[in-house]
Amino acid sequence: MALFALFLFSDLLSRAFEGWFVPFLGFFLLPWTTLAYAVMWSSGPNGVKGFEWFIVILAFVFDLGSYMQGSRRRDARA
């Protein structure tokens, strides 16, 4: 929901990404990573640098963790 709100009410996603396709894919595939990248992009004057990449990678790990948790639950039901 946060990505959708950012899309509607701010220009944060358009500043962080050049087109609409990557944020659209990110909304469905890697929402935490997309959100973290957009927020980290806006926090500095020159894009994502240094420690900000750690935050983006941490968000990617959260996205992967949610996929892994979903597959574990699916396997447990079968």
Secondary structure as UniProt FT lines:
FT   HELIX           2..9
FT   HELIX           12..16
FT   HELIX           21..28
FT   HELIX           31..43
FT   TURN            45..46
FT   HELIX           51..77
//
